[in-house]
Amino acid sequence: MVAVPIFLTHKMISLKNILKGKVVMLCIGNIECGDDGAGPYFAKMIKDKVPYEIIDAGVAPENWTGVAARLKPDTIIIVDAICFEGEPGDVRIFSGEDLRSGKISTHDVSPKLLIEYLKETTLANIYILGIKPESNKFGQPLSPIVKQSLNNLISLLSDKTSHTRFVN
């Protein structure tokens, strides 16, 4: 199995330190647009394998904010295809502040508004689990590199013995 390259933006941190308390994973993206479907693929494949609430919000995450707020999470992880420096298939964890400050970008502005709203309504710690896309072309499936990275990440998260640490 190839290791998933996961990097954090600020410091060495254990994945367990991020996934604290009640965790909601809000997975967003368009399954009809290549690697933009990373979020929904992740949601489908990890559901029932982890003790977290998994929401496949597809292309309309704003329709799921009420559900997320009612769950009263301590931590929200937004899973999405994100543009950042790196190679296709790289997986990085960003704070909500990184997106709001413009250090990373998504395919549209709604995740910025989504984070603002979730921060106000839940008081949860918010992170973005970003997967660097290879292609977001309409009509294409997930690229093999992104699919492999997601599968490795799912294996890591569903492995209850994992104590893997990630470094910037």
Summary of the structure (lengths in Angstrom):
residues: 168
radius of gyration: 14.4
end to end distance: 21.7
largest distance: 40.1
contacts: 544
relative contact order: 0.26
helix: 36%
strand: 24%
